[in-house]
Amino acid sequence: MPALKWEDHLMVYEKWKSVHIPKPMASTCQWERSFIQEWDVDTPHIICLYHLGMHAQIPRVLAEQGLCFDILMDRHVFEQQQTQLIQLQTELNRNEREYRFLMSDDPQVLLKARTAIKKGKHLLVFADGNSGTTESLGKKLRIDFLDADIYVRKGIALLSWLLQVPVLPMTHTARDGRYRLSVGEEICIQHHELRDSYLYRCMQQLYDFLAIEIRDFPWKWECWSYLHEMNCYTIGHPPTTDITNQSADVGLIDIQLGGTKGVFCRKYFCYSRR
């Protein structure tokens, strides 16, 4: 990701707010679906979506093209959007196919996912929400992301390994008032590949796909706050010179806590007395 001047952060944030205004799951937007005709839709996949603007409409677009799938998601997210999601499910089920929501914390989720795959259905999941059953760094995978390291949950890759199904990253692009579904390279288990090697490679490729989408347009990604909230990275201690430097560094913000003057360092998310 290109280095941003601190004074440019507000501009990025304002663009982020304009892009991620809440949108309905139903829309009159025009979608180009031609790639689906070229894709082997009969082979079950784990389809991974990303929070990049119009993502909430993609399940409906896929269903309208005849794809049948179950949606794997976090229970808390489901409860927050339950009204909209149940309405979506009701509308999708009208085409005589069954669309289900599978909760990631359900003890039977693996069995339900396996049943869906055996029926020839796909599994739909958001790859970048990083919510799930654990916050412990020790149970996450460390991967490269935008010239840094982050810790991500390995559930998608593990599900792919256990069910022996490929993973397909998917997003959308916009051009001339039309939206188009676009996919990345299919991620498949290689012959003789070890489990841990595949888990790492799968998650790395999923986030490489995301990095390409947002490297030059960071406001496109909705989930920046998740990196903080979901315990996705560690922050080192700042060099003393970064805090004590008296030069006009806009990365340092003068604040007062408990009557004592100090500075907040935005780079390292820490406070220090002057």
N, C-alpha and C positions, 0 to 999 in steps of 0.2 A: 504494500500500500504506500502511495507517495507520502512523503513527510508533509504534514500540514502545519502551517504556521498557526500559533495559538489564536491569532485574531481571525483565522478562517473557520474556526470551529463553529462559531455562531451561524455562519452561512450554511455550513453542512447541516446543522441541526434544523434550521428553518426549512431547508429542502426536504429533510427527512420527515418533518411534520406534515408537509404538503403532500408527500407521496403516500404516507401511511394514515391518511384520514380513513376512519372505519368505512368499509364498503360492504354492500349486501352480497350474499352468496349467489343470488340471482342477478343477472345483468342483461342489458340489451346490447352490450358490447359485441362487436363482430370478431369472431375467432377463426383463424385459419387452421384447419385440421388435417391438411394433406399428408403430413408425415405419418399419421396413424395408418394410412392405407399401405405404407411401405414397411410397417413394423409388424413383427410376428406377435400379434396380440393374443394368439391362442396358447402361447407358452407362458405360464404364470411367472410373474416378476414381483419383486418388491420395488414399487415405484416410489421414489423419494422426491418430495416437493420441498420448496424453500419459500420463506416469507419474503417475497420480493415484489410485493405490490398487489397483483391481481390473483394471488395464489388461491384465495378462497373459492374462486370460480372454476378452477381447474377440475375438481372432481365432477362437477356437473357437465363440463365440456367432454370429459372422457366418457361419462355414462351416456351422453347423447350420441356418442359414436359407437355404442354397443359394448364398451368394456364393462365387465362386472368385477367388483372388488369389495373388500372389507377395508375399513379405515381404522388403523391402529393409532391410538392417541392416549394422552395423559388424562386421567380422570378429572383432575382439577380444571384443565382446559375445557373438557367436555361440559362440566357443570356450569362454567362461566358462560358458555355459548349454547346451552342446551336447547333453548327454544328454536333458534335458527337451525341447529343441527338436526333436530327431530323433524322440522319442516322439510329440510333437504332430503332426509332419509325417506320420508313419506312420498315426496315427489319422485324420487329415483325409483322406488319400489313399484311405481305405477307401470313400469315397462315390463312387468312380469319377471323381473330379476330380483334377487335378494341382496340388499346392501346392508351391512352391519357395521356397528362401531365396536371395536375390541379395545378394552381398557388395559393399559400396559401393566397395571398392578394386579390384574386378575390372575389368581393362581392357575387358572386353566387357559391362559392366553395362548400358550404354545400349542396346546391341543386344538384350540379353536382355529389358530392360524394354519395348522397342519391340515385340518379339515377343509378349510377354504382352498388351500392349494390343491388338495386332492380333487376338489370339485372343479378345478380349472380356473379358479378366481385369482385375481391379483391381490396384493396387499398394498395399501396406500399409507404412507407415513411421511411426516415432516422430518427431514434429516437435521435441521438446524435448530430446532427448539431446545434440544438438549435437556429436556425434562424427562423424569422417569423415576426409578425406584431408589436411587442412591445419590448422595452428594459427595461421597468420599473420593478424594483424588486417587487413592490407591486402587479403586475399582474402575478407574477410567483409563483411556488410552491417551498417551501424549503424542500429539501430531504437530506438523508444521502448518501454520496458518498465517498468511500475510506477513512473512518475515519474522514471525514470533512462534512461540510454542503455546498450545492450549491443550486442555484435557477434556476429552469428549466421551460420552457414553458409547459403549460398543454394542448396544442391543440390536441395532439394525444388522450389523455384520454377523453377530452371533445367530440371529434368526435365519439369515441367509445360509450360514454354515449348517445349521441343524436341519433346515428344510431342503437344503441342496437346490436353491433357486437363485437365479441371478438378480442383481440389483441394477436399477436404472435411474440415474439422476434426471430430473425433468424440471424445466422452468418455462418462462415465456418471454417473448420479446414484443416490442410495440413498433409499428411502422405505418405511417399514413392512416392513423386512426384505427388500425386493425391490430389484433393481438394474434400471436402465433406461438403454438407450443413448440418447444425445442428440447432436445434430449442430449445428454452426454454419452460417453462411451459406456457400453454395458460392462458391468463388473461381474466376472464369473470366477468360480473356484477353479484354479488350475490343477492339472493332473499332478498328483503327489505333493500338492501344497500343504504345508502344515497349518493347523488350526490358528495358532497365534499369528503366524505370518499373514494369513488371509484376513484376520480381523483387523490388523493394522493397515494393510494395503487397502481394504475396502473403505474404511473410515477416512483414510488419507485422500483417496480419490474422490470421495463425496465432498470433502471440504476443499479440495483443489478446484472442483467444479464451481463451488460457491465463490472462491477467491477470484476466479476469472471474471465472474459476473459483477463483483463489487469493488475490485481493486481501484479502478479509476472513478467509480461512482458510489462512494460509501453510503450515501443516503438511500440507496435502493434497498438496503437490508434492514428489516424491521428489528432484528433480534440483538442489536449491540448490547443492550442492557443485560441480556441473559448471560453474557460472559462474566458479569459481576455477580448476578443473583444466583447462578447455578454453580459457583465455585469452579470455574473453568480455567483459571490460570493463577499463577503465583506472581507476586510483585517483589522484586528485590529491594534492598535498602538503598536509599539514594546516597551518592557520594556527599560527604560533608560540604564540598565546594558548591554543589547544586543548591543547597539550602542557605548557606551563609553568604553566597554571592550577592553583593549589594547592587549589582548592575540592574538595569531596567529589564527584567525578564518577566514577560507577561504570563509565563507558566507559573509564577509565584503570585499568590493572592494574599494581601495583608488582611488578617482577621484578628479578632480579639476573643479569647476564651477565658472565662473566669477572671476577667479584669487584666489578663496578661496578653500583651501583644505578641503576635507570631505570624507565621506564614503557612498557607496551605499550598503544597506542591502538587499540581495537577498531574504531572508526569508519573509520580510515584504514589499518589493518593494518600498522602501523609501530612501531618501537621508538625511544625517545629517552632519552638520559641526563638525569637530573634536574640 
